[in-house]
Amino acid sequence: MSEKILSVFIDESGDFGPYDPHAPYYVVSMVLHNQNIDISENIKVFDSHLSNLGYPHHAIHTGPLIRREAVYTNALIEERKRLFNALFNFARKLDFHYSYIKVKKIECPDVISMTSKISKNLADILRNNEDFWNSFDKVIIYYDNGQIELTKILISIFNTLYTHVEFRKVKPINYKLFQIADLICTMELLAEKAETNSFSHSELMFFGNIRTFKKNYLKNIKKKLL
């Protein structure tokens, strides 16, 4: 009988720097995929869709995509929506779960308090779903080591609670599920803005209105929550 392996793709939004009212939250997303579930056909369809849109071998970054930043500066809104929907529908049809950590930076005056809060939240997620994590023979953590503070937290907490964990550094372009982790960070940040009716002009242009965002997008993603 083959090993039962859980892949965990981790991404973050925000940093450990001082509080900024324009970026009030720090979010960590974890996409959880049982390797026994074959998603090769889903990836093939997604890659084909991206190629048809003129973006072969492209890693979608949803925040800049919505805000028309970085490589999407010259892309029309219709093109950006098609890219977003390609990634969103890829995620919607996949069999995976996710967990996330969302920290209000205003409650963390320094790096020590941020580290403490994130560590506690991560440990709580693992303990509250202990049966799920222990149902796997091996857990492989995929992270791009983008932030050394988060890297240290991940290694410390996972290795303290479990002995069957290994870590691998990744590039987003090589793993589609890492792009879904990026999508979930964006969705969870938008969920907070939706609750306070504080969508930016670019976000309203992209989704139409908050009700549409909640009904057509957020509701579908939340179905994947562990």
C-alpha positions as CSV (number, residue, x, y, z in Angstrom):
1,M,0.0,0.0,0.0
2,S,1.5,3.4,-1.0
3,E,2.2,6.1,1.4
4,K,-0.5,8.7,2.1
5,I,1.2,12.1,1.5
6,L,-0.2,15.5,2.2
7,S,1.2,18.4,0.2
8,V,0.9,21.8,1.9
9,F,1.4,24.9,-0.2
10,I,2.0,28.1,1.8
11,D,1.9,31.7,0.8
12,E,1.6,35.0,2.7
13,S,0.3,38.5,2.1
14,G,1.9,41.4,4.1
15,D,5.1,41.6,6.1
16,F,6.5,41.8,9.6
17,G,7.1,45.6,9.4
18,P,5.2,48.4,11.2
19,Y,1.4,48.8,10.9
20,D,0.3,50.4,7.7
21,P,-3.4,51.4,7.4
22,H,-3.3,50.5,3.7
23,A,-2.3,46.9,4.6
24,P,-3.8,46.3,8.0
25,Y,-3.7,42.5,7.9
26,Y,-1.0,39.8,7.7
27,V,-2.4,36.6,6.0
28,V,-0.9,33.1,5.7
29,S,-2.8,30.6,3.6
30,M,-2.2,26.8,3.5
31,V,-3.5,24.8,0.6
32,L,-3.8,21.1,1.6
33,H,-3.8,18.4,-1.1
34,N,-3.8,14.6,-0.7
35,Q,-1.3,13.4,-3.3
36,N,-3.4,10.3,-3.9
37,I,-6.0,12.5,-5.6
38,D,-4.9,12.9,-9.2
39,I,-5.2,16.5,-10.5
40,S,-3.1,16.1,-13.7
41,E,-6.1,16.5,-16.0
42,N,-7.1,19.7,-14.1
43,I,-3.6,21.1,-14.6
44,K,-3.6,20.2,-18.2
45,V,-6.9,22.1,-18.8
46,F,-5.7,25.1,-16.8
47,D,-2.4,25.3,-18.8
48,S,-4.3,25.0,-22.0
49,H,-6.6,27.8,-20.9
50,L,-3.7,30.1,-20.0
51,S,-2.0,29.4,-23.4
52,N,-5.2,30.3,-25.2
53,L,-5.3,33.6,-23.2
54,G,-1.8,34.4,-24.3
55,Y,-0.1,33.6,-21.0
56,P,1.8,30.3,-21.4
57,H,4.0,29.3,-18.5
58,H,2.7,32.1,-16.4
59,A,2.2,32.2,-12.6
60,I,-0.9,34.3,-11.8
61,H,-0.6,36.8,-8.9
62,T,-4.1,37.8,-8.1
63,G,-3.5,41.0,-6.0
64,P,-1.5,42.8,-8.8
65,L,-4.0,41.3,-11.4
66,I,-7.0,43.0,-9.7
67,R,-5.1,46.2,-9.1
68,R,-3.6,46.3,-12.6
69,E,0.0,46.3,-11.3
70,A,3.3,44.7,-12.3
71,V,3.1,42.6,-15.5
72,Y,-0.7,43.4,-15.8
73,T,-0.2,47.2,-16.1
74,N,-1.2,47.3,-19.7
75,A,-3.8,44.6,-19.6
76,L,-7.4,45.6,-20.1
77,I,-9.9,44.7,-17.4
78,E,-11.6,42.0,-19.7
79,E,-8.2,40.2,-20.1
80,R,-7.5,40.4,-16.4
81,K,-10.9,39.0,-15.5
82,R,-10.4,36.1,-17.9
83,L,-7.1,35.3,-16.2
84,F,-8.6,35.6,-12.7
85,N,-11.6,33.4,-13.7
86,A,-9.2,30.8,-15.2
87,L,-7.4,30.4,-11.9
88,F,-10.6,30.7,-9.8
89,N,-12.4,27.9,-11.8
90,F,-9.3,25.8,-11.7
91,A,-9.4,26.1,-7.9
92,R,-13.2,25.6,-7.7
93,K,-13.0,22.3,-9.5
94,L,-10.1,20.9,-7.5
95,D,-10.4,18.5,-4.5
96,F,-8.4,20.3,-1.8
97,H,-8.8,22.0,1.6
98,Y,-7.3,25.1,3.0
99,S,-6.6,26.8,6.3
100,Y,-5.5,30.4,6.9
101,I,-4.1,32.7,9.5
102,K,-5.3,36.3,9.6
103,V,-3.6,38.8,12.0
104,K,-4.5,42.4,12.6
105,K,-1.2,44.2,12.5
106,I,-2.4,47.0,14.7
107,E,-2.5,44.5,17.5
108,C,1.2,43.6,17.0
109,P,3.4,46.5,17.8
110,D,6.6,44.6,17.0
111,V,8.1,41.5,15.4
112,I,8.0,39.5,18.6
113,S,4.3,40.0,19.1
114,M,3.7,39.2,15.4
115,T,5.7,36.0,15.7
116,S,3.9,35.0,18.9
117,K,0.4,35.5,17.4
118,I,1.2,33.7,14.1
119,S,2.8,30.8,16.0
120,K,-0.1,30.4,18.3
121,N,-2.6,30.6,15.5
122,L,-0.7,28.0,13.4
123,A,-0.4,25.6,16.4
124,D,-4.2,26.0,17.1
125,I,-5.0,25.0,13.5
126,L,-2.8,21.9,13.7
127,R,-4.2,20.9,17.1
128,N,-7.8,21.5,16.2
129,N,-7.5,19.3,13.1
130,E,-5.1,16.7,14.6
131,D,-6.9,13.7,13.2
132,F,-6.6,15.1,9.7
133,W,-2.9,15.8,9.9
134,N,-2.2,12.4,11.6
135,S,-4.1,10.5,8.9
136,F,-1.1,11.1,6.6
137,D,2.2,9.1,6.6
138,K,4.1,12.2,5.4
139,V,3.5,15.9,5.3
140,I,5.5,18.0,2.7
141,I,5.5,21.7,3.2
142,Y,6.1,23.8,0.1
143,Y,7.1,27.4,0.6
144,D,9.2,29.9,-1.4
145,N,11.1,31.1,1.7
146,G,9.9,34.6,0.8
147,Q,10.0,35.8,4.4
148,I,12.6,34.4,6.8
149,E,10.4,35.2,9.9
150,L,7.6,33.0,8.5
151,T,10.0,30.3,7.5
152,K,11.3,30.1,11.0
153,I,7.8,29.9,12.4
154,L,6.8,27.1,10.0
155,I,9.8,25.0,10.8
156,S,9.5,25.5,14.5
157,I,5.8,24.8,14.9
158,F,5.5,21.9,12.4
159,N,8.6,20.1,13.7
160,T,7.5,20.6,17.3
161,L,4.1,19.0,16.8
162,Y,4.9,16.4,14.1
163,T,7.8,14.1,13.2
164,H,6.6,13.2,9.7
165,V,7.1,16.6,8.1
166,E,9.7,17.7,5.5
167,F,10.2,21.1,3.8
168,R,10.8,22.0,0.2
169,K,11.5,25.4,-1.3
170,V,9.4,26.1,-4.4
171,K,8.9,28.6,-7.2
172,P,5.3,29.6,-7.9
173,I,5.6,29.0,-11.6
174,N,6.3,25.3,-11.0
175,Y,3.4,24.5,-8.7
176,K,-0.2,25.4,-9.6
177,L,-1.4,24.9,-6.0
178,F,1.0,27.5,-4.8
179,Q,-0.9,30.0,-7.1
180,I,-4.1,28.9,-5.4
181,A,-2.5,29.7,-2.0
182,D,-1.8,33.2,-3.4
183,L,-5.5,33.4,-4.6
184,I,-6.7,32.5,-1.1
185,C,-4.6,35.2,0.5
186,T,-6.2,37.7,-1.8
187,M,-9.7,36.3,-1.2
188,E,-9.4,36.4,2.6
189,L,-8.1,40.0,2.5
190,L,-11.0,41.0,0.2
191,A,-13.4,39.2,2.6
192,E,-12.3,41.6,5.4
193,K,-12.8,44.6,3.1
194,A,-16.2,43.3,2.1
195,E,-17.4,43.2,5.7
196,T,-16.5,46.9,6.2
197,N,-17.8,47.9,2.7
198,S,-14.3,49.2,1.9
199,F,-13.6,47.8,-1.6
200,S,-11.2,50.1,-3.6
201,H,-12.3,51.5,-6.9
202,S,-10.2,48.9,-8.8
203,E,-11.8,46.1,-6.7
204,L,-15.3,47.4,-7.4
205,M,-14.5,47.7,-11.1
206,F,-13.2,44.1,-11.1
207,F,-16.0,42.4,-9.3
208,G,-18.9,44.7,-10.0
209,N,-20.0,45.0,-6.3
210,I,-19.4,43.3,-3.0
211,R,-22.6,41.2,-3.2
212,T,-21.4,39.7,-6.4
213,F,-18.0,39.0,-4.9
214,K,-19.5,37.2,-1.9
215,K,-22.0,35.2,-3.9
216,N,-19.9,34.2,-7.0
217,Y,-16.4,33.9,-5.5
218,L,-16.0,34.0,-1.8
219,K,-18.8,31.5,-1.1
220,N,-17.3,28.9,-3.5
221,I,-13.8,29.3,-2.0
222,K,-15.1,29.0,1.6
223,K,-16.5,25.5,0.7
224,K,-12.9,24.4,0.7
225,L,-12.1,25.5,4.2
226,L,-10.8,22.8,6.5
